[in-house]
Amino acid sequence: MGVEAHKAASLTLLHPNSTQTKEKLLHTLLSKASFFRVAEAECLSCTYFTPATRKGAMLGMVPASEKDTTVGVIQTFPSRQAASEADQYFKLSDVAVNPGDHTTWYPSAGFMARDKQRESPKAKIVMLAKFVCKDGQGMREKLVDVLGKFCDWVEENELGTLTYCVMTRPDAPNEVLMVERYKDLPSIGVHGKTKEFKAMFKATGPFIQGKKTVLSEWEEQEGSFVSNTPGGAGVQKAKL
């Protein structure tokens, strides 16, 4: 419902070698964030996040030795070409990234920001969930269908869930990525206790390899924005 404008997404995980380098990297990213606020950059969303620090948080995508240093970025665009052009940003010497840490995904269901919102409210929690489908024809499509129907329910009923988007990519035909953003910790708690969530969880069972599911909780950083409009709300002048 709220994903039609988002044709391509970039997920980048950066691995600075120290907390000092991480802080410098975050400063670099955030100081240039206004570039993506310019409509000409064709960026619909740009959210920066770091691994969650609360006790018990799941950090499946983050090596234990890097929980204090990893930085993640998700951007969405109205076209694959716009995403490719933005990729040049991460080839700058001060935002170096290894090829394996940067992947392009394609939103398939759900919403980044709700249809009537020019820009989503700020989130405190970002969740990334990666599912691996069972072998068999149509398994991924069936999983996306189950998740997509639940996304529609979430969009209508859970205002504390700010983003709930299903993504796929041709390079990994058996994988599905869920990008989720929550207003706060109570919102994610409510989300996981509804009968609709439990029904969805049960319905995904025939299609996924449960032991290969990877969950990671993150904290969204200032300077992030998620919207359905290039640059979001309050477009600012670019800092080149």
C-alpha positions in Angstrom: 0.0 0.0 0.0 2.7 2.5 0.9 5.6 0.9 -1.1 4.6 1.7 -4.7 7.0 4.7 -5.0 9.9 2.8 -3.7 11.4 0.8 -6.6 14.9 0.1 -5.2 16.6 0.1 -1.8 20.3 0.0 -0.8 21.4 -1.7 2.4 24.9 -0.8 3.5 26.7 -2.1 6.6 29.9 -0.3 7.4 32.6 -1.8 9.6 35.0 0.8 11.1 37.9 -0.7 13.0 37.4 1.4 16.2 34.8 3.4 18.1 36.8 6.5 17.3 36.6 5.7 13.6 32.9 4.9 13.9 32.2 8.4 15.4 34.1 10.0 12.6 32.2 8.0 10.1 28.9 8.9 11.6 29.9 12.6 11.6 30.8 12.3 7.9 27.5 10.6 7.0 25.3 13.0 9.0 27.2 16.1 7.8 26.4 15.1 4.2 22.9 13.8 4.9 21.3 17.0 3.6 22.4 16.0 0.1 19.7 13.4 0.1 17.2 15.9 1.2 17.4 17.6 -2.2 14.6 16.5 -4.5 17.1 16.1 -7.4 18.9 13.3 -5.5 15.7 11.3 -5.8 16.1 9.7 -2.4 12.9 8.8 -0.8 14.4 7.5 2.5 17.7 7.6 4.2 18.0 6.1 7.6 21.2 5.6 9.6 21.4 3.2 12.5 23.8 1.5 14.9 23.4 -1.8 16.8 21.0 -1.7 19.7 22.6 -1.4 23.1 19.8 -2.6 25.4 20.2 -5.9 27.2 18.8 -8.8 25.3 18.7 -7.1 21.9 19.1 -9.5 19.0 22.2 -8.6 16.9 22.3 -11.5 14.3 23.8 -9.4 11.5 26.5 -8.0 13.7 29.7 -9.9 14.7 30.1 -9.8 18.5 33.5 -8.1 18.1 31.8 -5.2 16.1 28.7 -4.5 18.1 30.2 -1.1 19.2 31.4 -0.1 15.8 29.1 -1.2 13.0 27.0 1.5 11.2 24.1 0.6 8.9 22.4 2.7 6.2 19.2 2.0 4.3 18.1 4.2 1.4 15.2 3.9 -1.0 14.7 5.4 -4.4 12.0 5.7 -7.1 14.2 3.9 -9.7 17.1 1.5 -10.0 19.1 4.2 -11.8 18.7 6.6 -9.0 19.9 3.9 -6.6 22.9 3.2 -8.8 23.8 6.9 -9.0 23.6 7.2 -5.2 25.9 4.2 -4.8 28.8 6.5 -5.8 28.3 8.2 -2.5 29.7 5.1 -0.7 32.7 5.0 -3.0 34.1 8.2 -1.4 37.4 7.6 0.5 35.9 8.7 3.8 32.9 6.4 3.5 34.7 3.3 2.2 32.7 0.1 2.0 33.6 -3.4 0.9 31.6 -4.8 -2.0 30.0 -7.6 0.1 28.6 -5.1 2.6 26.4 -3.2 0.1 23.3 -4.9 -1.4 20.5 -3.7 -3.5 17.0 -4.9 -2.6 13.6 -4.3 -4.2 10.5 -3.4 -2.1 7.8 -6.0 -2.8 5.1 -5.3 -0.2 4.3 -3.3 2.9 5.1 0.4 3.4 8.1 2.6 4.1 6.0 5.5 5.1 2.2 5.6 5.2 0.4 6.9 2.1 -0.9 10.1 3.7 2.5 11.0 5.4 4.9 13.0 3.5 7.5 11.9 6.0 7.4 9.2 8.7 7.9 10.2 12.4 11.3 9.5 13.8 11.9 6.0 15.0 13.9 4.7 18.0 14.1 1.1 16.9 15.0 -0.4 13.5 14.6 -4.1 13.0 16.1 -6.1 10.1 14.9 -9.6 9.6 16.3 -11.8 6.9 14.5 -15.0 6.0 15.8 -17.9 3.9 13.0 -19.8 2.1 12.8 -23.5 1.8 13.7 -25.2 -1.5 10.8 -25.4 -3.9 9.1 -23.5 -6.7 7.2 -20.4 -5.6 8.3 -20.5 -1.9 9.6 -16.9 -1.9 6.5 -15.6 -3.6 4.2 -17.4 -1.1 6.2 -16.0 1.8 6.0 -12.5 0.4 2.2 -12.9 0.0 1.8 -13.9 3.6 4.0 -11.1 4.9 2.4 -8.6 2.5 -1.1 -9.2 3.8 0.1 -8.8 7.3 1.8 -5.5 6.3 -1.5 -4.2 5.2 -3.0 -4.9 8.6 -0.1 -3.3 10.4 -0.3 -0.2 8.2 -4.0 0.2 9.2 -3.8 -0.8 12.9 -0.4 -0.2 14.4 0.5 3.5 14.4 3.6 2.8 16.5 5.0 0.7 13.7 6.4 3.3 11.4 7.8 1.1 8.6 7.0 -2.5 7.7 8.4 -3.3 4.3 9.1 -6.6 2.5 12.1 -6.7 0.1 13.6 -9.2 -2.3 16.5 -9.3 -4.7 17.4 -11.4 -7.8 20.9 -12.1 -6.6 19.5 -14.1 -3.6 16.3 -15.7 -5.0 15.6 -17.6 -1.7 16.0 -14.6 0.6 13.5 -12.1 1.9 14.4 -9.0 4.0 12.0 -7.3 6.3 12.7 -3.6 7.2 10.8 -2.5 10.3 10.9 0.8 12.2 9.2 1.4 15.6 8.3 4.5 17.5 9.7 3.0 20.7 10.2 -0.2 22.7 6.6 -0.5 23.8 5.5 -0.3 20.2 7.5 -3.4 19.2 6.3 -5.2 22.3 2.6 -4.6 21.3 3.4 -5.7 17.8 4.6 -9.1 18.7 1.7 -9.9 21.0 -1.2 -9.4 18.6 -3.2 -12.4 17.4 -2.6 -11.2 13.8 1.2 -11.4 14.3 0.9 -14.9 15.8 -1.3 -16.0 12.8 1.2 -14.5 10.4 4.1 -16.2 12.1 2.4 -19.5 11.9 1.5 -19.0 8.3 5.2 -18.4 7.3 6.3 -21.8 8.8 5.8 -23.8 5.6 7.9 -21.5 3.6 11.0 -20.6 5.6 14.0 -22.4 7.1 13.5 -21.2 10.6 17.0 -21.8 11.9 18.4 -19.6 9.2 16.3 -16.6 10.1 18.5 -13.7 11.2 17.2 -10.8 13.4 19.0 -7.6 14.2 17.9 -4.7 16.3 19.3 -1.2 15.7 18.9 2.3 17.0 18.0 5.0 14.4 20.3 8.0 14.4 19.5 11.7 14.0 19.6 12.9 10.4 17.5 10.0 9.2 14.3 10.4 7.2 11.8 8.0 5.7 9.2 9.2 3.2 7.3 8.7 0.0 8.6 11.9 -1.5 12.1 12.7 -2.8 13.9 14.6 0.0 11.0 14.0 2.4 9.5 17.0 4.2 11.5 20.2 4.9 13.9 19.9 2.0 17.2 21.6 2.9 20.0 23.0 0.8 22.7 20.4 -0.1 26.1 20.4 1.6 28.5 19.3 -1.1 
